[in-house]
């Protein structure tokens, strides 16, 4: 069972990287009000993507 879960991990990481990349392009990274890293949930998302 865990073997099948390990096989899907790269796909989920790719999806999360794509999602955060699109949000960074749309909102900007950190320099202005309303940018990606000005939201707590986005900070958590960024940390999860970087550590994944």
mmCIF entry with sequence, helices, sheets and N, C-alpha, C, O atoms, coordinates in Angstrom:
data_MODEL
# 
_entry.id   MODEL 
# 
_entity.id                         1 
_entity.type                       polymer 
_entity.pdbx_number_of_molecules   1 
# 
_entity_poly.entity_id                      1 
_entity_poly.type                           'polypeptide(L)' 
_entity_poly.nstd_linkage                   no 
_entity_poly.nstd_monomer                   no 
_entity_poly.pdbx_seq_one_letter_code       
;(UNK)(UNK)(UNK)(UNK)(UNK)(UNK)(UNK)(UNK)(UNK)(UNK)(UNK)(UNK)(UNK)(UNK)(UNK)(UNK)
(UNK)(UNK)(UNK)(UNK)(UNK)(UNK)(UNK)(UNK)(UNK)(UNK)(UNK)(UNK)(UNK)(UNK)(UNK)(UNK)
(UNK)(UNK)(UNK)(UNK)(UNK)(UNK)(UNK)(UNK)(UNK)(UNK)(UNK)(UNK)(UNK)(UNK)(UNK)(UNK)
(UNK)(UNK)(UNK)(UNK)
;
_entity_poly.pdbx_seq_one_letter_code_can   XXXXXXXXXXXXXXXXXXXXXXXXXXXXXXXXXXXXXXXXXXXXXXXXXXXX 
_entity_poly.pdbx_strand_id                 A 
# 
loop_
_entity_poly_seq.entity_id 
_entity_poly_seq.num 
_entity_poly_seq.mon_id 
_entity_poly_seq.hetero 
1 1  UNK n 
1 2  UNK n 
1 3  UNK n 
1 4  UNK n 
1 5  UNK n 
1 6  UNK n 
1 7  UNK n 
1 8  UNK n 
1 9  UNK n 
1 10 UNK n 
1 11 UNK n 
1 12 UNK n 
1 13 UNK n 
1 14 UNK n 
1 15 UNK n 
1 16 UNK n 
1 17 UNK n 
1 18 UNK n 
1 19 UNK n 
1 20 UNK n 
1 21 UNK n 
1 22 UNK n 
1 23 UNK n 
1 24 UNK n 
1 25 UNK n 
1 26 UNK n 
1 27 UNK n 
1 28 UNK n 
1 29 UNK n 
1 30 UNK n 
1 31 UNK n 
1 32 UNK n 
1 33 UNK n 
1 34 UNK n 
1 35 UNK n 
1 36 UNK n 
1 37 UNK n 
1 38 UNK n 
1 39 UNK n 
1 40 UNK n 
1 41 UNK n 
1 42 UNK n 
1 43 UNK n 
1 44 UNK n 
1 45 UNK n 
1 46 UNK n 
1 47 UNK n 
1 48 UNK n 
1 49 UNK n 
1 50 UNK n 
1 51 UNK n 
1 52 UNK n 
# 
_struct_asym.id          A 
_struct_asym.entity_id   1 
# 
loop_
_struct_conf.conf_type_id 
_struct_conf.id 
_struct_conf.pdbx_PDB_helix_id 
_struct_conf.beg_label_comp_id 
_struct_conf.beg_label_asym_id 
_struct_conf.beg_label_seq_id 
_struct_conf.pdbx_beg_PDB_ins_code 
_struct_conf.end_label_comp_id 
_struct_conf.end_label_asym_id 
_struct_conf.end_label_seq_id 
_struct_conf.pdbx_end_PDB_ins_code 
_struct_conf.beg_auth_comp_id 
_struct_conf.beg_auth_asym_id 
_struct_conf.beg_auth_seq_id 
_struct_conf.end_auth_comp_id 
_struct_conf.end_auth_asym_id 
_struct_conf.end_auth_seq_id 
_struct_conf.pdbx_PDB_helix_class 
_struct_conf.details 
_struct_conf.pdbx_PDB_helix_length 
HELX_P HELX_P1 AA1 UNK A 2  ? UNK A 27 ? UNK A 2  UNK A 27 1 ? 26 
HELX_P HELX_P2 AA2 UNK A 36 ? UNK A 38 ? UNK A 36 UNK A 38 5 ? 3  
HELX_P HELX_P3 AA3 UNK A 40 ? UNK A 51 ? UNK A 40 UNK A 51 1 ? 12 
# 
_struct_conf_type.id          HELX_P 
_struct_conf_type.criteria    ? 
_struct_conf_type.reference   ? 
# 
loop_
_atom_site.group_PDB 
_atom_site.id 
_atom_site.type_symbol 
_atom_site.label_atom_id 
_atom_site.label_alt_id 
_atom_site.label_comp_id 
_atom_site.label_asym_id 
_atom_site.label_entity_id 
_atom_site.label_seq_id 
_atom_site.pdbx_PDB_ins_code 
_atom_site.Cartn_x 
_atom_site.Cartn_y 
_atom_site.Cartn_z 
_atom_site.occupancy 
_atom_site.B_iso_or_equiv 
_atom_site.pdbx_formal_charge 
_atom_site.auth_seq_id 
_atom_site.auth_comp_id 
_atom_site.auth_asym_id 
_atom_site.auth_atom_id 
_atom_site.pdbx_PDB_model_num 
ATOM 1   N N  . UNK A 1 1  ? 0.821  -1.199 0.000   1.00 0.00 ? 1  UNK A N  1 
ATOM 2   C CA . UNK A 1 1  ? 0.000  0.000  0.000   1.00 0.00 ? 1  UNK A CA 1 
ATOM 3   C C  . UNK A 1 1  ? 0.866  1.264  0.000   1.00 0.00 ? 1  UNK A C  1 
ATOM 4   O O  . UNK A 1 1  ? 0.621  2.175  -0.791  1.00 0.00 ? 1  UNK A O  1 
ATOM 5   N N  . UNK A 1 2  ? 1.874  1.331  0.876   1.00 0.00 ? 2  UNK A N  1 
ATOM 6   C CA . UNK A 1 2  ? 2.698  2.539  0.934   1.00 0.00 ? 2  UNK A CA 1 
ATOM 7   C C  . UNK A 1 2  ? 3.553  2.689  -0.318  1.00 0.00 ? 2  UNK A C  1 
ATOM 8   O O  . UNK A 1 2  ? 3.982  3.797  -0.643  1.00 0.00 ? 2  UNK A O  1 
ATOM 9   N N  . UNK A 1 3  ? 3.807  1.586  -1.027  1.00 0.00 ? 3  UNK A N  1 
ATOM 10  C CA . UNK A 1 3  ? 4.551  1.678  -2.270  1.00 0.00 ? 3  UNK A CA 1 
ATOM 11  C C  . UNK A 1 3  ? 3.787  2.500  -3.296  1.00 0.00 ? 3  UNK A C  1 
ATOM 12  O O  . UNK A 1 3  ? 4.381  3.307  -4.010  1.00 0.00 ? 3  UNK A O  1 
ATOM 13  N N  . UNK A 1 4  ? 2.478  2.303  -3.375  1.00 0.00 ? 4  UNK A N  1 
ATOM 14  C CA . UNK A 1 4  ? 1.669  3.073  -4.310  1.00 0.00 ? 4  UNK A CA 1 
ATOM 15  C C  . UNK A 1 4  ? 1.612  4.538  -3.906  1.00 0.00 ? 4  UNK A C  1 
ATOM 16  O O  . UNK A 1 4  ? 1.590  5.414  -4.770  1.00 0.00 ? 4  UNK A O  1 
ATOM 17  N N  . UNK A 1 5  ? 1.588  4.821  -2.603  1.00 0.00 ? 5  UNK A N  1 
ATOM 18  C CA . UNK A 1 5  ? 1.584  6.209  -2.146  1.00 0.00 ? 5  UNK A CA 1 
ATOM 19  C C  . UNK A 1 5  ? 2.902  6.887  -2.466  1.00 0.00 ? 5  UNK A C  1 
ATOM 20  O O  . UNK A 1 5  ? 2.916  8.065  -2.823  1.00 0.00 ? 5  UNK A O  1 
ATOM 21  N N  . UNK A 1 6  ? 4.000  6.176  -2.349  1.00 0.00 ? 6  UNK A N  1 
ATOM 22  C CA . UNK A 1 6  ? 5.304  6.741  -2.682  1.00 0.00 ? 6  UNK A CA 1 
ATOM 23  C C  . UNK A 1 6  ? 5.415  7.052  -4.165  1.00 0.00 ? 6  UNK A C  1 
ATOM 24  O O  . UNK A 1 6  ? 6.129  7.978  -4.550  1.00 0.00 ? 6  UNK A O  1 
ATOM 25  N N  . UNK A 1 7  ? 4.721  6.295  -4.999  1.00 0.00 ? 7  UNK A N  1 
ATOM 26  C CA . UNK A 1 7  ? 4.764  6.538  -6.443  1.00 0.00 ? 7  UNK A CA 1 
ATOM 27  C C  . UNK A 1 7  ? 4.044  7.823  -6.830  1.00 0.00 ? 7  UNK A C  1 
ATOM 28  O O  . UNK A 1 7  ? 4.373  8.427  -7.850  1.00 0.00 ? 7  UNK A O  1 
ATOM 29  N N  . UNK A 1 8  ? 3.077  8.246  -6.040  1.00 0.00 ? 8  UNK A N  1 
ATOM 30  C CA . UNK A 1 8  ? 2.309  9.447  -6.382  1.00 0.00 ? 8  UNK A CA 1 
ATOM 31  C C  . UNK A 1 8  ? 2.930  10.730 -5.842  1.00 0.00 ? 8  UNK A C  1 
ATOM 32  O O  . UNK A 1 8  ? 2.530  11.821 -6.248  1.00 0.00 ? 8  UNK A O  1 
ATOM 33  N N  . UNK A 1 9  ? 3.886  10.624 -4.948  1.00 0.00 ? 9  UNK A N  1 
ATOM 34  C CA . UNK A 1 9  ? 4.463  11.815 -4.324  1.00 0.00 ? 9  UNK A CA 1 
ATOM 35  C C  . UNK A 1 9  ? 5.037  12.816 -5.322  1.00 0.00 ? 9  UNK A C  1 
ATOM 36  O O  . UNK A 1 9  ? 4.777  14.011 -5.179  1.00 0.00 ? 9  UNK A O  1 
ATOM 37  N N  . UNK A 1 10 ? 5.809  12.388 -6.332  1.00 0.00 ? 10 UNK A N  1 
ATOM 38  C CA . UNK A 1 10 ? 6.329  13.385 -7.289  1.00 0.00 ? 10 UNK A CA 1 
ATOM 39  C C  . UNK A 1 10 ? 5.235  14.151 -8.029  1.00 0.00 ? 10 UNK A C  1 
ATOM 40  O O  . UNK A 1 10 ? 5.412  15.323 -8.362  1.00 0.00 ? 10 UNK A O  1 
ATOM 41  N N  . UNK A 1 11 ? 4.116  13.497 -8.282  1.00 0.00 ? 11 UNK A N  1 
ATOM 42  C CA . UNK A 1 11 ? 3.023  14.180 -8.969  1.00 0.00 ? 11 UNK A CA 1 
ATOM 43  C C  . UNK A 1 11 ? 2.412  15.268 -8.091  1.00 0.00 ? 11 UNK A C  1 
ATOM 44  O O  . UNK A 1 11 ? 2.118  16.365 -8.568  1.00 0.00 ? 11 UNK A O  1 
ATOM 45  N N  . UNK A 1 12 ? 2.222  14.965 -6.816  1.00 0.00 ? 12 UNK A N  1 
ATOM 46  C CA . UNK A 1 12 ? 1.669  15.967 -5.916  1.00 0.00 ? 12 UNK A CA 1 
ATOM 47  C C  . UNK A 1 12 ? 2.639  17.123 -5.713  1.00 0.00 ? 12 UNK A C  1 
ATOM 48  O O  . UNK A 1 12 ? 2.213  18.276 -5.651  1.00 0.00 ? 12 UNK A O  1 
ATOM 49  N N  . UNK A 1 13 ? 3.914  16.842 -5.611  1.00 0.00 ? 13 UNK A N  1 
ATOM 50  C CA . UNK A 1 13 ? 4.902  17.920 -5.468  1.00 0.00 ? 13 UNK A CA 1 
ATOM 51  C C  . UNK A 1 13 ? 4.888  18.802 -6.706  1.00 0.00 ? 13 UNK A C  1 
ATOM 52  O O  . UNK A 1 13 ? 4.955  20.027 -6.596  1.00 0.00 ? 13 UNK A O  1 
ATOM 53  N N  . UNK A 1 14 ? 4.801  18.193 -7.887  1.00 0.00 ? 14 UNK A N  1 
ATOM 54  C CA . UNK A 1 14 ? 4.762  18.967 -9.130  1.00 0.00 ? 14 UNK A CA 1 
ATOM 55  C C  . UNK A 1 14 ? 3.514  19.847 -9.178  1.00 0.00 ? 14 UNK A C  1 
ATOM 56  O O  . UNK A 1 14 ? 3.589  21.002 -9.598  1.00 0.00 ? 14 UNK A O  1 
ATOM 57  N N  . UNK A 1 15 ? 2.379  19.317 -8.756  1.00 0.00 ? 15 UNK A N  1 
ATOM 58  C CA . UNK A 1 15 ? 1.136  20.100 -8.754  1.00 0.00 ? 15 UNK A CA 1 
ATOM 59  C C  . UNK A 1 15 ? 1.252  21.278 -7.797  1.00 0.00 ? 15 UNK A C  1 
ATOM 60  O O  . UNK A 1 15 ? 0.856  22.392 -8.140  1.00 0.00 ? 15 UNK A O  1 
ATOM 61  N N  . UNK A 1 16 ? 1.792  21.047 -6.592  1.00 0.00 ? 16 UNK A N  1 
ATOM 62  C CA . UNK A 1 16 ? 1.934  22.133 -5.624  1.00 0.00 ? 16 UNK A CA 1 
ATOM 63  C C  . UNK A 1 16 ? 2.957  23.173 -6.096  1.00 0.00 ? 16 UNK A C  1 
ATOM 64  O O  . UNK A 1 16 ? 2.761  24.368 -5.876  1.00 0.00 ? 16 UNK A O  1 
ATOM 65  N N  . UNK A 1 17 ? 4.043  22.738 -6.740  1.00 0.00 ? 17 UNK A N  1 
ATOM 66  C CA . UNK A 1 17 ? 5.019  23.688 -7.287  1.00 0.00 ? 17 UNK A CA 1 
ATOM 67  C C  . UNK A 1 17 ? 4.388  24.546 -8.369  1.00 0.00 ? 17 UNK A C  1 
ATOM 68  O O  . UNK A 1 17 ? 4.597  25.759 -8.408  1.00 0.00 ? 17 UNK A O  1 
ATOM 69  N N  . UNK A 1 18 ? 3.618  23.921 -9.246  1.00 0.00 ? 18 UNK A N  1 
ATOM 70  C CA . UNK A 1 18 ? 2.938  24.653 -10.307 1.00 0.00 ? 18 UNK A CA 1 
ATOM 71  C C  . UNK A 1 18 ? 1.966  25.673 -9.714  1.00 0.00 ? 18 UNK A C  1 
ATOM 72  O O  . UNK A 1 18 ? 1.923  26.824 -10.150 1.00 0.00 ? 18 UNK A O  1 
ATOM 73  N N  . UNK A 1 19 ? 1.188  25.245 -8.720  1.00 0.00 ? 19 UNK A N  1 
ATOM 74  C CA . UNK A 1 19 ? 0.205  26.130 -8.091  1.00 0.00 ? 19 UNK A CA 1 
ATOM 75  C C  . UNK A 1 19 ? 0.871  27.329 -7.427  1.00 0.00 ? 19 UNK A C  1 
ATOM 76  O O  . UNK A 1 19 ? 0.419  28.463 -7.590  1.00 0.00 ? 19 UNK A O  1 
ATOM 77  N N  . UNK A 1 20 ? 1.943  27.083 -6.681  1.00 0.00 ? 20 UNK A N  1 
ATOM 78  C CA . UNK A 1 20 ? 2.611  28.208 -6.021  1.00 0.00 ? 20 UNK A CA 1 
ATOM 79  C C  . UNK A 1 20 ? 3.313  29.102 -7.038  1.00 0.00 ? 20 UNK A C  1 
ATOM 80  O O  . UNK A 1 20 ? 3.367  30.317 -6.849  1.00 0.00 ? 20 UNK A O  1 
ATOM 81  N N  . UNK A 1 21 ? 3.844  28.534 -8.098  1.00 0.00 ? 21 UNK A N  1 
ATOM 82  C CA . UNK A 1 21 ? 4.474  29.342 -9.147  1.00 0.00 ? 21 UNK A CA 1 
ATOM 83  C C  . UNK A 1 21 ? 3.486  30.271 -9.830  1.00 0.00 ? 21 UNK A C  1 
ATOM 84  O O  . UNK A 1 21 ? 3.787  31.438 -10.084 1.00 0.00 ? 21 UNK A O  1 
ATOM 85  N N  . UNK A 1 22 ? 2.311  29.749 -10.125 1.00 0.00 ? 22 UNK A N  1 
ATOM 86  C CA . UNK A 1 22 ? 1.268  30.580 -10.747 1.00 0.00 ? 22 UNK A CA 1 
ATOM 87  C C  . UNK A 1 22 ? 0.841  31.705 -9.803  1.00 0.00 ? 22 UNK A C  1 
ATOM 88  O O  . UNK A 1 22 ? 0.661  32.844 -10.232 1.00 0.00 ? 22 UNK A O  1 
ATOM 89  N N  . UNK A 1 23 ? 0.681  31.382 -8.522  1.00 0.00 ? 23 UNK A N  1 
ATOM 90  C CA . UNK A 1 23 ? 0.282  32.413 -7.561  1.00 0.00 ? 23 UNK A CA 1 
ATOM 91  C C  . UNK A 1 23 ? 1.373  33.468 -7.407  1.00 0.00 ? 23 UNK A C  1 
ATOM 92  O O  . UNK A 1 23 ? 1.065  34.652 -7.270  1.00 0.00 ? 23 UNK A O  1 
ATOM 93  N N  . UNK A 1 24 ? 2.637  33.063 -7.425  1.00 0.00 ? 24 UNK A N  1 
ATOM 94  C CA . UNK A 1 24 ? 3.734  34.025 -7.326  1.00 0.00 ? 24 UNK A CA 1 
ATOM 95  C C  . UNK A 1 24 ? 3.748  34.938 -8.546  1.00 0.00 ? 24 UNK A C  1 
ATOM 96  O O  . UNK A 1 24 ? 3.954  36.145 -8.416  1.00 0.00 ? 24 UNK A O  1 
ATOM 97  N N  . UNK A 1 25 ? 3.531  34.371 -9.728  1.00 0.00 ? 25 UNK A N  1 
ATOM 98  C CA . UNK A 1 25 ? 3.483  35.196 -10.939 1.00 0.00 ? 25 UNK A CA 1 
ATOM 99  C C  . UNK A 1 25 ? 2.300  36.167 -10.906 1.00 0.00 ? 25 UNK A C  1 
ATOM 100 O O  . UNK A 1 25 ? 2.423  37.312 -11.339 1.00 0.00 ? 25 UNK A O  1 
ATOM 101 N N  . UNK A 1 26 ? 1.172  35.714 -10.401 1.00 0.00 ? 26 UNK A N  1 
ATOM 102 C CA . UNK A 1 26 ? -0.019 36.551 -10.394 1.00 0.00 ? 26 UNK A CA 1 
ATOM 103 C C  . UNK A 1 26 ? 0.034  37.644 -9.329  1.00 0.00 ? 26 UNK A C  1 
ATOM 104 O O  . UNK A 1 26 ? -0.378 38.777 -9.577  1.00 0.00 ? 26 UNK A O  1 
ATOM 105 N N  . UNK A 1 27 ? 0.543  37.304 -8.139  1.00 0.00 ? 27 UNK A N  1 
ATOM 106 C CA . UNK A 1 27 ? 0.488  38.238 -7.018  1.00 0.00 ? 27 UNK A CA 1 
ATOM 107 C C  . UNK A 1 27 ? 1.779  39.004 -6.779  1.00 0.00 ? 27 UNK A C  1 
ATOM 108 O O  . UNK A 1 27 ? 1.762  40.026 -6.092  1.00 0.00 ? 27 UNK A O  1 
ATOM 109 N N  . UNK A 1 28 ? 2.886  38.543 -7.321  1.00 0.00 ? 28 UNK A N  1 
ATOM 110 C CA . UNK A 1 28 ? 4.189  39.076 -6.957  1.00 0.00 ? 28 UNK A CA 1 
ATOM 111 C C  . UNK A 1 28 ? 4.711  38.313 -5.762  1.00 0.00 ? 28 UNK A C  1 
ATOM 112 O O  . UNK A 1 28 ? 3.925  37.688 -5.050  1.00 0.00 ? 28 UNK A O  1 
ATOM 113 N N  . UNK A 1 29 ? 6.004  38.341 -5.517  1.00 0.00 ? 29 UNK A N  1 
ATOM 114 C CA . UNK A 1 29 ? 6.573  37.481 -4.483  1.00 0.00 ? 29 UNK A CA 1 
ATOM 115 C C  . UNK A 1 29 ? 6.453  38.076 -3.086  1.00 0.00 ? 29 UNK A C  1 
ATOM 116 O O  . UNK A 1 29 ? 5.831  37.472 -2.214  1.00 0.00 ? 29 UNK A O  1 
ATOM 117 N N  . UNK A 1 30 ? 7.049  39.274 -2.853  1.00 0.00 ? 30 UNK A N  1 
ATOM 118 C CA . UNK A 1 30 ? 7.035  39.780 -1.478  1.00 0.00 ? 30 UNK A CA 1 
ATOM 119 C C  . UNK A 1 30 ? 7.113  41.292 -1.353  1.00 0.00 ? 30 UNK A C  1 
ATOM 120 O O  . UNK A 1 30 ? 7.046  41.803 -0.235  1.00 0.00 ? 30 UNK A O  1 
ATOM 121 N N  . UNK A 1 31 ? 7.247  42.013 -2.417  1.00 0.00 ? 31 UNK A N  1 
ATOM 122 C CA . UNK A 1 31 ? 7.610  43.422 -2.291  1.00 0.00 ? 31 UNK A CA 1 
ATOM 123 C C  . UNK A 1 31 ? 6.451  44.392 -2.108  1.00 0.00 ? 31 UNK A C  1 
ATOM 124 O O  . UNK A 1 31 ? 6.677  45.508 -1.640  1.00 0.00 ? 31 UNK A O  1 
ATOM 125 N N  . UNK A 1 32 ? 5.234  44.027 -2.450  1.00 0.00 ? 32 UNK A N  1 
ATOM 126 C CA . UNK A 1 32 ? 4.141  44.989 -2.319  1.00 0.00 ? 32 UNK A CA 1 
ATOM 127 C C  . UNK A 1 32 ? 2.991  44.408 -1.503  1.00 0.00 ? 32 UNK A C  1 
ATOM 128 O O  . UNK A 1 32 ? 2.924  43.202 -1.271  1.00 0.00 ? 32 UNK A O  1 
ATOM 129 N N  . UNK A 1 33 ? 2.108  45.268 -1.083  1.00 0.00 ? 33 UNK A N  1 
ATOM 130 C CA . UNK A 1 33 ? 0.961  44.841 -0.281  1.00 0.00 ? 33 UNK A CA 1 
ATOM 131 C C  . UNK A 1 33 ? 0.088  43.897 -1.118  1.00 0.00 ? 33 UNK A C  1 
ATOM 132 O O  . UNK A 1 33 ? -0.211 44.188 -2.277  1.00 0.00 ? 33 UNK A O  1 
ATOM 133 N N  . UNK A 1 34 ? -0.313 42.783 -0.535  1.00 0.00 ? 34 UNK A N  1 
ATOM 134 C CA . UNK A 1 34 ? -1.130 41.807 -1.244  1.00 0.00 ? 34 UNK A CA 1 
ATOM 135 C C  . UNK A 1 34 ? -0.320 40.775 -2.005  1.00 0.00 ? 34 UNK A C  1 
ATOM 136 O O  . UNK A 1 34 ? -0.889 39.963 -2.736  1.00 0.00 ? 34 UNK A O  1 
ATOM 137 N N  . UNK A 1 35 ? 0.996  40.788 -1.850  1.00 0.00 ? 35 UNK A N  1 
ATOM 138 C CA . UNK A 1 35 ? 1.828  39.830 -2.568  1.00 0.00 ? 35 UNK A CA 1 
ATOM 139 C C  . UNK A 1 35 ? 1.781  38.459 -1.903  1.00 0.00 ? 35 UNK A C  1 
ATOM 140 O O  . UNK A 1 35 ? 1.187  38.290 -0.837  1.00 0.00 ? 35 UNK A O  1 
ATOM 141 N N  . UNK A 1 36 ? 2.409  37.492 -2.542  1.00 0.00 ? 36 UNK A N  1 
ATOM 142 C CA . UNK A 1 36 ? 2.328  36.084 -2.143  1.00 0.00 ? 36 UNK A CA 1 
ATOM 143 C C  . UNK A 1 36 ? 2.755  35.846 -0.703  1.00 0.00 ? 36 UNK A C  1 
ATOM 144 O O  . UNK A 1 36 ? 2.043  35.174 0.043   1.00 0.00 ? 36 UNK A O  1 
ATOM 145 N N  . UNK A 1 37 ? 3.887  36.374 -0.302  1.00 0.00 ? 37 UNK A N  1 
ATOM 146 C CA . UNK A 1 37 ? 4.398  36.116 1.047   1.00 0.00 ? 37 UNK A CA 1 
ATOM 147 C C  . UNK A 1 37 ? 3.825  37.041 2.115   1.00 0.00 ? 37 UNK A C  1 
ATOM 148 O O  . UNK A 1 37 ? 4.316  37.046 3.243   1.00 0.00 ? 37 UNK A O  1 
ATOM 149 N N  . UNK A 1 38 ? 2.808  37.814 1.789   1.00 0.00 ? 38 UNK A N  1 
ATOM 150 C CA . UNK A 1 38 ? 2.142  38.654 2.789   1.00 0.00 ? 38 UNK A CA 1 
ATOM 151 C C  . UNK A 1 38 ? 0.931  37.948 3.399   1.00 0.00 ? 38 UNK A C  1 
ATOM 152 O O  . UNK A 1 38 ? 0.239  38.519 4.242   1.00 0.00 ? 38 UNK A O  1 
ATOM 153 N N  . UNK A 1 39 ? 0.675  36.712 2.978   1.00 0.00 ? 39 UNK A N  1 
ATOM 154 C CA . UNK A 1 39 ? -0.458 35.930 3.476   1.00 0.00 ? 39 UNK A CA 1 
ATOM 155 C C  . UNK A 1 39 ? 0.086  34.709 4.223   1.00 0.00 ? 39 UNK A C  1 
ATOM 156 O O  . UNK A 1 39 ? 0.948  34.000 3.704   1.00 0.00 ? 39 UNK A O  1 
ATOM 157 N N  . UNK A 1 40 ? -0.405 34.467 5.414   1.00 0.00 ? 40 UNK A N  1 
ATOM 158 C CA . UNK A 1 40 ? 0.085  33.361 6.234   1.00 0.00 ? 40 UNK A CA 1 
ATOM 159 C C  . UNK A 1 40 ? -0.081 31.992 5.591   1.00 0.00 ? 40 UNK A C  1 
ATOM 160 O O  . UNK A 1 40 ? 0.805  31.144 5.701   1.00 0.00 ? 40 UNK A O  1 
ATOM 161 N N  . UNK A 1 41 ? -1.215 31.768 4.916   1.00 0.00 ? 41 UNK A N  1 
ATOM 162 C CA . UNK A 1 41 ? -1.431 30.476 4.261   1.00 0.00 ? 41 UNK A CA 1 
ATOM 163 C C  . UNK A 1 41 ? -0.451 30.269 3.114   1.00 0.00 ? 41 UNK A C  1 
ATOM 164 O O  . UNK A 1 41 ? 0.004  29.149 2.882   1.00 0.00 ? 41 UNK A O  1 
ATOM 165 N N  . UNK A 1 42 ? -0.127 31.329 2.401   1.00 0.00 ? 42 UNK A N  1 
ATOM 166 C CA . UNK A 1 42 ? 0.830  31.216 1.311   1.00 0.00 ? 42 UNK A CA 1 
ATOM 167 C C  . UNK A 1 42 ? 2.238  30.957 1.836   1.00 0.00 ? 42 UNK A C  1 
ATOM 168 O O  . UNK A 1 42 ? 3.015  30.251 1.194   1.00 0.00 ? 42 UNK A O  1 
ATOM 169 N N  . UNK A 1 43 ? 2.574  31.518 2.992   1.00 0.00 ? 43 UNK A N  1 
ATOM 170 C CA . UNK A 1 43 ? 3.873  31.236 3.599   1.00 0.00 ? 43 UNK A CA 1 
ATOM 171 C C  . UNK A 1 43 ? 3.967  29.759 3.940   1.00 0.00 ? 43 UNK A C  1 
ATOM 172 O O  . UNK A 1 43 ? 4.981  29.118 3.664   1.00 0.00 ? 43 UNK A O  1 
ATOM 173 N N  . UNK A 1 44 ? 2.912  29.218 4.540   1.00 0.00 ? 44 UNK A N  1 
ATOM 174 C CA . UNK A 1 44 ? 2.897  27.793 4.864   1.00 0.00 ? 44 UNK A CA 1 
ATOM 175 C C  . UNK A 1 44 ? 3.000  26.946 3.588   1.00 0.00 ? 44 UNK A C  1 
ATOM 176 O O  . UNK A 1 44 ? 3.733  25.957 3.555   1.00 0.00 ? 44 UNK A O  1 
ATOM 177 N N  . UNK A 1 45 ? 2.271  27.332 2.551   1.00 0.00 ? 45 UNK A N  1 
ATOM 178 C CA . UNK A 1 45 ? 2.319  26.626 1.268   1.00 0.00 ? 45 UNK A CA 1 
ATOM 179 C C  . UNK A 1 45 ? 3.735  26.659 0.692   1.00 0.00 ? 45 UNK A C  1 
ATOM 180 O O  . UNK A 1 45 ? 4.218  25.646 0.185   1.00 0.00 ? 45 UNK A O  1 
ATOM 181 N N  . UNK A 1 46 ? 4.398  27.799 0.765   1.00 0.00 ? 46 UNK A N  1 
ATOM 182 C CA . UNK A 1 46 ? 5.754  27.943 0.242   1.00 0.00 ? 46 UNK A CA 1 
ATOM 183 C C  . UNK A 1 46 ? 6.734  27.067 0.998   1.00 0.00 ? 46 UNK A C  1 
ATOM 184 O O  . UNK A 1 46 ? 7.603  26.443 0.389   1.00 0.00 ? 46 UNK A O  1 
ATOM 185 N N  . UNK A 1 47 ? 6.608  27.011 2.324   1.00 0.00 ? 47 UNK A N  1 
ATOM 186 C CA . UNK A 1 47 ? 7.483  26.166 3.131   1.00 0.00 ? 47 UNK A CA 1 
ATOM 187 C C  . UNK A 1 47 ? 7.272  24.697 2.795   1.00 0.00 ? 47 UNK A C  1 
ATOM 188 O O  . UNK A 1 47 ? 8.236  23.939 2.690   1.00 0.00 ? 47 UNK A O  1 
ATOM 189 N N  . UNK A 1 48 ? 6.020  24.293 2.626   1.00 0.00 ? 48 UNK A N  1 
ATOM 190 C CA . UNK A 1 48 ? 5.725  22.892 2.283   1.00 0.00 ? 48 UNK A CA 1 
ATOM 191 C C  . UNK A 1 48 ? 6.310  22.548 0.915   1.00 0.00 ? 48 UNK A C  1 
ATOM 192 O O  . UNK A 1 48 ? 6.882  21.472 0.741   1.00 0.00 ? 48 UNK A O  1 
ATOM 193 N N  . UNK A 1 49 ? 6.175  23.444 -0.047  1.00 0.00 ? 49 UNK A N  1 
ATOM 194 C CA . UNK A 1 49 ? 6.718  23.183 -1.378  1.00 0.00 ? 49 UNK A CA 1 
ATOM 195 C C  . UNK A 1 49 ? 8.243  23.111 -1.340  1.00 0.00 ? 49 UNK A C  1 
ATOM 196 O O  . UNK A 1 49 ? 8.836  22.234 -1.968  1.00 0.00 ? 49 UNK A O  1 
ATOM 197 N N  . UNK A 1 50 ? 8.872  24.013 -0.619  1.00 0.00 ? 50 UNK A N  1 
ATOM 198 C CA . UNK A 1 50 ? 10.346 24.014 -0.554  1.00 0.00 ? 50 UNK A CA 1 
ATOM 199 C C  . UNK A 1 50 ? 10.895 22.798 0.173   1.00 0.00 ? 50 UNK A C  1 
ATOM 200 O O  . UNK A 1 50 ? 11.946 22.282 -0.206  1.00 0.00 ? 50 UNK A O  1 
ATOM 201 N N  . UNK A 1 51 ? 10.220 22.337 1.191   1.00 0.00 ? 51 UNK A N  1 
ATOM 202 C CA . UNK A 1 51 ? 10.719 21.166 1.926   1.00 0.00 ? 51 UNK A CA 1 
ATOM 203 C C  . UNK A 1 51 ? 10.327 19.863 1.259   1.00 0.00 ? 51 UNK A C  1 
ATOM 204 O O  . UNK A 1 51 ? 10.887 18.812 1.572   1.00 0.00 ? 51 UNK A O  1 
ATOM 205 N N  . UNK A 1 52 ? 9.362  19.918 0.333   1.00 0.00 ? 52 UNK A N  1 
ATOM 206 C CA . UNK A 1 52 ? 8.911  18.697 -0.361  1.00 0.00 ? 52 UNK A CA 1 
ATOM 207 C C  . UNK A 1 52 ? 9.896  18.302 -1.390  1.00 0.00 ? 52 UNK A C  1 
ATOM 208 O O  . UNK A 1 52 ? 9.700  17.302 -2.081  1.00 0.00 ? 52 UNK A O  1 
# 
